[in-house]
Amino acid sequence: MPTLSRAQGTALVLLRTLIGWHFLYEGYYKLVLPAWARGGTPMAKWSAAGYLAGATGPLAAPFHALGAVAGSWIDLAVPIGLVLVGLSLMLGLFTRAGCWGAMLMLALFYLSAIPLTGTPVPGQEGEYLLVSKNLIEFVAVAVILVSRTERIAGLDLLLPSTRTPAATATTA
C-alpha cells in the first residue's frame, strides 16, 4: 500500500470521524425519543415501522414483511447499531468492523428506497435520481475501509494487529 501524506491521512481520519458522528447522532436521537417538540409537546417514540412500510426498492417486500412483524427489537437494534458504528468510526476502534457495519446499514437503507424518479418526494430532502446521500456515504465509508485509517489514528493503534510502521502516514 502506498504511503499516505500527512494531509491525506488527516483528511481520511476527519472523514471517518464525521461519518462516525453522523451515525452516532442518528442512533442517539432515535434512542432518546420521545423528545420534545419546539412547541413543548412530547414527540412520538421513534419506530422503524414507517420506514419499512414505505420501502420501494428491490427489497421492498421483505422490508414490508419485517415492518409488519417487527416489534420493539428492530426499533432498538437499528439505533444501537447506529451508535456502535458511530463510536467505532469516531474513536477509531475496531474500525474495519465499524466500516463493514456502516456499509451494510447504508446498503440496506439505499436498497429500501432507490431514488428512481428524480422528483421531490414528501418527507425526503432533495430530488435524487439513482444517487442519494446513502449511496455517497456508502462509497465514502468504502474509501475509509480500503485506506486503512485504523493504521493512521485512533484507538486501534493500541491493538497489536494494527501497529505496523509501513502503513502510517508520513510527511505532508
N, C-alpha and C positions, 0 to 999 in steps of 0.2 A: 504494500500500500504506500503511495507517495506520502511524503511528509507534508503536513499542512503548515501554512504560515500561522503566525500568532493571530493575525486578523481573521483568517479563515476559521481557525479553531474557536475564536471568541464569537464570531457570527453564528457558528453552528450551535455552540452551547447556549447562546442567547435565544436562538430559535427554539431549541429544546425546552428552555425554561419558560418561554412564553406559551408554547403549546401546552406544557405541563400546567401552567396557571389556568389556561382555558379549560382544560379537563377538570382540574381541581375545583375551580369555582362553579362550573356546571354541576358537578356532583354535590358539592357543599350546598348550593342553592336548593337542589332537589331534596336533600336530606332535611334541611331546616324548615321547609314549608310544613304547615301553614305559616306564612309570613303575614305581614300587614300591608295592605294597600295604602297608597298615599292619602286616601281619604280617612284612614283609621279603621277600616273594616278588615276582618280576617279573610285571607285568601284560602281557597280550597287546597287540600293536600295534593302534591304532585302525583300523577299517575301516568304510567306508560300506556294505558289502555287507549287513550285518544290517538296517540301517535301510531300505535299498532293498527287500530281500526282504520286510520287514514292512509295506510300503506298502499302504494300504487305500482311499485316496481315489480321485477320478476319474482320476488319472494313475497308478494302481497298475500297470497292465500295462506302460507304458513304464518305470516305475521298476524293476519286476521284471526286465525285459529288460536294463536298464542294469546292475543288480546282478549279473546272470548273466555279463555280458561285461566288467564293469568290472575293470580291473586296478589297478595302483598309481596310475594317472593321476588317477582320481577321489578316491582316498584322499589324494592330495596337493593336488588342485585345491580341494577343499572347505575344508580348514584354511587354505590360503594365501588363498583368497577371504575367509574369516572374518577373518583377520589384517589384510588390506588394508582391508577395510571398517571394521574396528575402529580402525585407525590413522587412516584418513581422518576418521572421526567424532570421535575423541578430539582430534586435532590441528586439526581444522577446516581440513583441506587437501583440495582437490577434494571439498568437502562434498556438492555436488549429485550427483556421480558415486557417492560413498560411500552416499548415501541411496538412489539407484536400485539399487545393488548389494545393499544390505541388503533393500530391498523385494522384489527378485527372489528372493533366497535365502529370505526369510521366506514369500513366496507359495508357493514350491516345497515348503518344509517343511510348510506348512499343508495344501496340496493333496495331499500324500502321505499324510496321515492326518487327515482332517477328523473331529473328535470327534462321533460321532453317537449314542453310547449313553448318555452321562451317568452311567456307572457306572465303578468302578475298572478300570483296565487294567494288567495286570502290566508292571512296568518304567516306568510313567508316574506322575508325581506328580499328585495331584489327580484330581477327577472333572469332566471337561469335557463340555459339550453345546454344540456349534457354536462357541463362543467359547473359544479357547485362548490361551496366552501368546504363541504365534507370531502370531496374529491381532491381539492387543493391541499387540505390539511393532511390527507392520506399520503400524498406524494411528498409533502414536507417531512412527515414522520419517516417515510422510506429513506429520504436523504439522510436524516439523523441516524437511522439504523445502519446504513452502509458506510457512514462516515465514522462510525465507532467513537462517538463523542464520550462514551464512558472511559475512554483512554486519555481524554483531554482534561476533563474537570468533573468533579462530583464525588460522591461517597464510594462509588465503585472503585476508585483508586486505592481505597483501603483494603480491597479484596485482592488476594494473591493472584487471581487469574487475570487481572487487568493491569498489573504492574509490568509493562514492557516498555523499555525506553524508546524503541524504534517507532512506536505508534503515537508518541506525544507530540504536541505542537512545538514548533521551533520558532525562529525569529520572524518578525513581520517582514 
